[in-house]
Amino acid sequence: MNHHTLAAISITGISLDLLGSLYLAYDLLGGHRGPLRVLTRIVTYSVVFGIGYGLGLGLLFGLVGGVTTGVTVAIELNRAARNHDHYPLPWEALFSAIRGLGFGIGMAHLQGLAYGVTFGAMITVGQTTAYANGIRPAIDYSTNSRRPRFTKRQFRATILRVLGFMVAALLCSALVHHIDDAWVFAIRGGLVTGIVTSVGTTINPFIEYSADNLPAQRLGAFGIGLILCGFLLQSLQYWVNLLDIKLT
């Protein structure tokens, strides 16, 4: 373990404490009409994408990629849940840029600054183009059932995301910063993106139903759980010092 990893874990713990406190303040924040519906979506999608990206591409990539993807997807799906039309393209381009920033930071950590900046820019352009052609997180959106669902259009959108990641990675390797086994890295990243996207899309109906129907008691219990997890993650830095664990 190094200092960067320990710092990322501590920041995650602080974030969980903050989120847990918000859930415990459910009534003060307006109850069912308050902001916790979108917050529930943000937390859930950030965890789903963060775990997936983290397992496949490393802790930092999981943290920044999970948060930026979770926040933007949650905002878009919360709008769809209110039966509103999708955001105008300039807003969707902003969402693409936020996700591109997260991916760029993750890639900069893995492959260097120039690679990360270029990759983030390519992802932003690619996702904005997808939005312009009707490909967005709210494709075939439904809250009528909690059953897992994965439609043909969602499958095609997932395949395009896989190919987009692979093409961007290969172009960055060829034009900006050559890496060994570029094809292996591109395929690995594409598969991670595809698997995480397909899992998130499949369980989407359950997440959306839960966000709109969870009782206050369960939200409070969830908040307590987040605070406990946050406490454990924050305490890790002190256990490292107490046990004289050497950091690299």
SULWO-V566208 format. One record per pair of residues at least 6 apart in sequence whose C-alpha atoms are under 7 Angstrom apart, sorted by the first residue. I is the first residue (numbers start at 1). J is the second residue. D is the distance in whole Angstrom. If there is no record, write none. Layout:
# SULWO-V566208
i & j & d
I & J & D
I & J & D
This chain:
# SULWO-V566208
i & j & d
1 & 247 & 6
1 & 248 & 6
2 & 247 & 5
2 & 248 & 5
3 & 247 & 6
3 & 248 & 7
6 & 237 & 7
9 & 233 & 6
10 & 233 & 6
10 & 234 & 5
13 & 229 & 7
13 & 230 & 4
13 & 231 & 6
13 & 233 & 5
13 & 234 & 5
14 & 230 & 6
14 & 234 & 7
16 & 226 & 5
16 & 227 & 6
16 & 230 & 5
17 & 226 & 6
17 & 227 & 4
17 & 230 & 5
20 & 223 & 4
20 & 224 & 6
20 & 226 & 5
20 & 227 & 5
21 & 223 & 6
23 & 219 & 6
23 & 220 & 6
23 & 223 & 5
24 & 220 & 5
24 & 223 & 6
29 & 35 & 7
37 & 211 & 5
37 & 212 & 6
38 & 74 & 6
38 & 75 & 7
38 & 78 & 6
40 & 211 & 6
41 & 74 & 5
41 & 211 & 6
42 & 70 & 5
42 & 71 & 5
42 & 74 & 5
45 & 70 & 5
45 & 74 & 7
46 & 66 & 5
46 & 67 & 5
46 & 69 & 7
46 & 70 & 4
46 & 71 & 7
47 & 66 & 7
48 & 200 & 7
49 & 66 & 5
49 & 70 & 7
49 & 196 & 6
50 & 62 & 4
50 & 63 & 6
50 & 65 & 6
50 & 66 & 4
50 & 67 & 7
51 & 62 & 6
52 & 196 & 5
53 & 61 & 6
53 & 62 & 4
53 & 65 & 7
53 & 66 & 7
53 & 192 & 7
54 & 61 & 6
54 & 62 & 4
54 & 63 & 7
56 & 192 & 6
60 & 106 & 6
61 & 106 & 4
64 & 102 & 5
64 & 106 & 7
65 & 99 & 7
65 & 102 & 5
65 & 103 & 6
65 & 106 & 7
68 & 98 & 6
68 & 99 & 5
68 & 102 & 6
69 & 99 & 6
72 & 95 & 6
73 & 137 & 6
77 & 138 & 6
80 & 86 & 7
80 & 138 & 7
89 & 132 & 7
92 & 128 & 7
92 & 131 & 7
93 & 128 & 5
96 & 124 & 5
96 & 127 & 6
96 & 128 & 6
97 & 124 & 5
100 & 120 & 4
100 & 121 & 6
100 & 123 & 5
100 & 124 & 5
101 & 120 & 6
103 & 120 & 6
104 & 116 & 4
104 & 117 & 5
104 & 119 & 6
104 & 120 & 4
105 & 116 & 6
107 & 115 & 7
107 & 116 & 5
108 & 115 & 6
108 & 116 & 4
114 & 176 & 7
115 & 172 & 6
115 & 176 & 6
115 & 177 & 6
118 & 172 & 7
119 & 168 & 6
119 & 169 & 7
119 & 172 & 6
122 & 168 & 6
135 & 157 & 6
139 & 154 & 7
142 & 205 & 6
143 & 205 & 6
143 & 208 & 6
143 & 209 & 6
145 & 205 & 6
146 & 205 & 5
146 & 206 & 4
146 & 209 & 6
147 & 205 & 7
147 & 206 & 6
148 & 202 & 5
148 & 203 & 5
148 & 205 & 6
148 & 206 & 7
149 & 202 & 5
149 & 203 & 7
150 & 201 & 7
150 & 202 & 5
158 & 194 & 6
158 & 197 & 6
158 & 198 & 7
159 & 194 & 7
161 & 194 & 7
162 & 190 & 4
162 & 191 & 6
162 & 193 & 6
162 & 194 & 5
163 & 190 & 7
165 & 189 & 7
165 & 190 & 5
166 & 186 & 5
166 & 187 & 6
166 & 189 & 7
166 & 190 & 5
169 & 186 & 5
170 & 182 & 6
170 & 183 & 7
170 & 186 & 6
173 & 179 & 6
173 & 182 & 7
